[in-house]
Amino acid sequence: MIYLDSAATSFQKPPQVFRAYNETVRNAASPGRGAYRPAMLAAEAMFHAREEAAAFFHFPDSERIVLTMNATHALNLAIHSLAQKGKRVLISGFEHNSVLRPLVASGMEIVTVGRKLFDPEGLLQELRSSLNDASLAVFTHVSNVFGYILPIEEIASLCCSRGVPLIVDASQSAGILELDSRSLGADYIAMPGHKSLLGVPGSGLLLCGGDTVPLLFGGSGSDSLDRQMPAYLPDRLEAGTQNAPAAAALAAGIRYIHSRGRQEIEKHERELCRHMASLLRDRDDLELFLGPESMQTGVLSVRSRRFDCDELAARLAADGICVRSGLHCSPLAHESAGTIETGTLRMSFSPFNTHAEIERAAAKLIKFI
Amino acid sequence: MKQYLILCRSVTSAQRCAKLLEGALIRASVVKAPRGLSSSGCAYALQLHNKFDEAIGILKRHDMPVGKCFIREYSGEYREVKT
């Protein structure tokens, strides 16, 4: 099998991630619910995940890192904390439904800027002229469909200069691109644990710079006499029994990235993307969504001029090649890129893919078209 | 042996404090605070046997949210220590 769907979730993980998960499932109980050994092992798993994340993203206060179920959960928490019904929110033309749907539910007026693919200057120009009337901005760092790297530092700087709170969706960049929370200065940064941070499903992170409003209410293991959720993080946003095994796996994933080198992983994935593009580029019957090298991560969308993307993906799957087809939960990105009617076939690469796998997958795709 | 308790607002806060003290070679364990010491319900605490003043100084210097502090008397009862 060749797995090329890491933008959805990373399938291959380092052995230490599985080990950490298994050990925690076997030995740990519920974090923050006692001081006996299994409860403290669970609390330590949560604590180490926060500490690893704080060091990795240069975040000054690990208590303000909330462990979530996934990036969607983290984004919902951030949006719920800052959304104001009827006020204006700015987003890019490449946002995932995990941003779009909670914003629609919040009743905010959504204004989209930067709808042209691989055009960061155009996005910034539109953003500059739209910021005055905005009370919130939510921007993805990288498009999950096209691997397009948005100019997030410049976006953050503009938002900061106009006093507009910013939520960054780092779902496709955390673990791959440099993400320094100090220099970014965003109010919230949301990310999954199970994609490029190499943790397991059921894990995500929210780096909280601003005030928070709970979405879920219940036991936190602290201030039990108070009928409100605690005023402080992380307890304020972590009601109920937390997923300590997923936290242990996430910490192990971050340690692996640190030991292998984030830059090395970024370079490897980008090379695989360019390699795949070079093998498919000369095919007249394929349209490639390839941007300048500096603007694209290891994610490549293509579409056939003759075959349906889902049909192609099904053929590839039958031959053991796992790719994603359709709209990738990002209809807005497809509307922006003009691919809403067809969707795309997306190949996304991981630290564990090899150039030989890319060649085999490309040969199969060429055979089918 | 003397036993001090420093109340913390959460298990995470207690863990951060313990890590900070560990860096200064002060050993502190994270324990559940006795119910009678916490006015807000369930709480965690740092338990240490020596270097109490030094520990408090370090935690305050790092702006850690430190709650009430207690020393355990020979009778087994806790007496609040002003810091």
Chai-1 contact restraints between the chains, C-beta under 6 A:
chainA,res_idxA,chainB,res_idxB,connection_type,confidence,min_distance_angstrom,max_distance_angstrom,comment,restraint_id
A,G32,B,V11,contact,1.0,0.0,6.0,A-B,restraint_1
A,A35,B,V31,contact,1.0,0.0,6.0,A-B,restraint_2
A,A35,B,K32,contact,1.0,0.0,6.0,A-B,restraint_3
A,A43,B,V11,contact,1.0,0.0,6.0,A-B,restraint_4
A,F47,B,Q15,contact,1.0,0.0,6.0,A-B,restraint_5
A,E63,B,T12,contact,1.0,0.0,6.0,A-B,restraint_6
A,G221,B,C42,contact,1.0,0.0,6.0,A-B,restraint_7
A,S222,B,S10,contact,1.0,0.0,6.0,A-B,restraint_8
A,S222,B,C42,contact,1.0,0.0,6.0,A-B,restraint_9
A,D223,B,S40,contact,1.0,0.0,6.0,A-B,restraint_10
A,D223,B,G41,contact,1.0,0.0,6.0,A-B,restraint_11
A,S224,B,G41,contact,1.0,0.0,6.0,A-B,restraint_12
A,S224,B,C42,contact,1.0,0.0,6.0,A-B,restraint_13
A,L225,B,S40,contact,1.0,0.0,6.0,A-B,restraint_14
A,L225,B,G41,contact,1.0,0.0,6.0,A-B,restraint_15
A,Y232,B,R9,contact,1.0,0.0,6.0,A-B,restraint_16
A,P234,B,T12,contact,1.0,0.0,6.0,A-B,restraint_17
A,D235,B,S10,contact,1.0,0.0,6.0,A-B,restraint_18
